[in-house]
């Protein structure tokens, strides 16, 4: 029977519950346990697919096509366990399911209420697809005290009774602020937060206390006394120099041992943390450095490109170099040609990421052109690949080359994809349809040309990668683009959808329709990012 670890947060948001959950799962995994992590999001959106990156950060996509919270990216990167649709649920999806059942008459005329119907749906989600697991970690988004999260807190209270206290553990992540005027750490916010949680029927077994300063033994004892937990179960959580140092940091503070003890399990031998030690050795002792310019449109929101940032770091780990990332606003390149040169000349590699909408598109195209003309390693992802194709077409004389995403055009080098093949059959979309969940989502296979650059990078002519897009490069322009040296080196198995383009005569120029950053891990860097950073290292030695 799987044991459950429920993770809540208090005092303020953004305390790092997701990173803590991922780190704990990695530690349990390193002890030989089988783990899975789930995220409960209290907001009313059905999923984050239509939410602005400015509000929510990136949308993480799973193999089975779910648009999920970015925390699932942390879960995968730290454990290597592929997330699924069943690993992320929102209040919106719960309520949508319940209302659909009510409309069908499934409740046989009963009054539909938060308790038991909403809480039962949450509990069913928590217990779905957990065969052969030792631990299921369930992170509840938001902060204790939020109205939105109350049904989830109630659901885990019920689950603790349903499953038995020996099969569940509650971890509460709180803040211990340092008040500079008083020169003191303050434990009162943590005390109030735990009291709030306990008033809802959930007594935490372990407290994870975020703080900017060391948490003295006296303060840990004080927190333990007021919050009714053992002193050893008050775990300090200070800022780390890298997120990949966090698992070892939590282990040193005893997090994994205390969680096991709360279950009545003898911690026994310490976990094997060799791969985390190797990662930190590579990060702490780089043999060089490169600078990568990311030309995008969400530059003011670090979480908008979270997986991309981490994948570039992984590429550096693979090559034992430090990767300096320069986030460059594409709109700046639309105003001044000199701005393009001054910003991009110092770069050892240029990356144009995915995105939606016309804003900044001409700046992205300018970035592609600079990389092509100056022989700077270039990586285009999703919209970045499309911009590379539009730039290539314009270079070949198709001066009005554009995409229908930005409006009607006489030269639709990129157009809306209206149908594609899946394992379930042909999927179709209409231009006027809903936005949410209507893209080509999830993992799809592709066939690579045997003599291509990407086939040599992957070491295979058959791959599977995750997608999130509703526009595709128009194969009617394939001849024109290939005449200009932009080769279609990866296609869908039926030969209808372009997946990868490359320039064989360029030091490194690859555009992909999918999102390889979603599958990269620190202990298993994605081959495209490892190769891109390797090319950037070579370029850095030439300039």
C-alpha positions, 0 to 999 in steps of 0.5 A: 500500500502506498503511503502519502505525504501531504505538503502545505504552505503557510505565511506567504507564497513562493516558499519553494514547496515544489522544490522541497517536494521534488528534493524529498522525492529524490531523497526517498528514491535514492533510498530505493523507494518508488515515488510519484509527486502530485500537485493540487492547484486551487485556482478555477482554471481547468488547467494553466494552458490559457494562463499568461506566462506573466501570471503563472510562468511556463506551462509544463506539458506531459507525454500524455498531453496534459498542460500542467503547473511548472512544478511538475517540471521540478518533479521530473527533473529531480526524479526522472519519473515522467509526469502524467495527466493524473499528476496535476488537478485544479479546482476548475477541473474538479468542479467541471467534472462534478458539474458534468456529472450533475447535468447527466444525473449521476447524483440521482437528484442529490444536492451537490455540495463541497462535502462530500462531492468535491472532497470525494473527487479530490480524494479520488484524484489523489488515489488514482494510478498509484499501483506499485508505489511506495510513496505518493507526495501531494503538494497543495498549491497556495497558502493555508488560509486561502479560501480556494484551498479549503476543500483540498485541506479538508480532503487531506484531513479526511484521507488521513483518517481514511488511510490511517495515521500510520500511512500519512504524513503532513509537512508544512512549509513556513517562513521564519523572517529576519526583522533587521530593525530588531536583529531577530528571527521571528517564529510567530508567523510559523506558530500562527500558520501551524495553528491555522492548519491545525484548526482545519484538522491537520496537525503537521508532523514535519515543519520546513522553515524557510529563512535567510539566516541560520535557525539556532537550536533555541529557535528550533526548540521554540518552534517545536514546543509551540507547534507540537512537533519534535525538535528534530522535525523542525527542518531549516531551509536556507537559500542554496547556491543552486537548486541542484544542491537542495536535495543534499542540503535537505538530507544534511538537515535530516528531512528524509530521515524525519519523514521516515521516522514519522511513518514509523520506518527506521531510516537505516542506511543513508541515501546514495547521492552520488549523482547529485554530488557529481552534478554539484562538482560539475557546477562548482568547478567549471572548465570554462564558460559560454554566454547564450542569448535568449531572444524572447518576449517574456523577459521580465518573468523568469518562470516563463522559460523555467524548463528552458533555463534549466535545460541550458544549465544541463547542457553546461553540466554535460560540457563542464562549463558555466552557462551565462544566460542573457535574456534579450527582449526581442522588441528591442531588435525591431527598433535599431539595427545597431542594437542587434549587433551590440547585443548579439555580438558577445553571444556564443550561441543564440536561442529563440524560444517558443511563444505566442502572438506577433509581439517581438516576432520581427526581433526574433527573425532579426536574431535568426538572421544574425546567427545565420550570417555570423555563423553563431550557433543557433537553436530555434524551439517551436515558434523559434523554428517557425521564425527561422523558416520565415527568415529563410524564405525571405532570404530566398526572395519570398519577401512577404513570408509570414505566419497566419498566426499573426493574421492573413498573409499571401505567403503563409510559410507557417499556418494553422494545423487543422488535423494530425494523426494520433494513436487514437486517430485523426485529430481536427481543429478549427480556427474559431475553436476554444484555445484551451487544450486544443493544441497538438499536445504531448509526445509524438514520434518523428523520423530523422534523415539518416545523414542529418546533423540531428540524427548524429546528435540523437544517435538514432533516426527515430525520436519522441518529443513533447509538443505544444503548438497549433501552427506548423511550417507549410511543406509547400515551401519546402523546396524554396527553403531547401534551395536556400540551405535550410533542410527538413531533417525531421518529419512526422512518421507519415511525412506530413508535419515538419519536426526539425530543420537544420543548416548542414553548412552552418557550424550549428543551426537547428530548429525544432517544432517540439520542446526538448527542454521538457525532457532534460534532466541534470543527470541526463541532459537532453542531447540537443542542449548538450550539443548546442552548448558544445557548439557554443564552447567551440564558437567561444574559442574562435571569437 
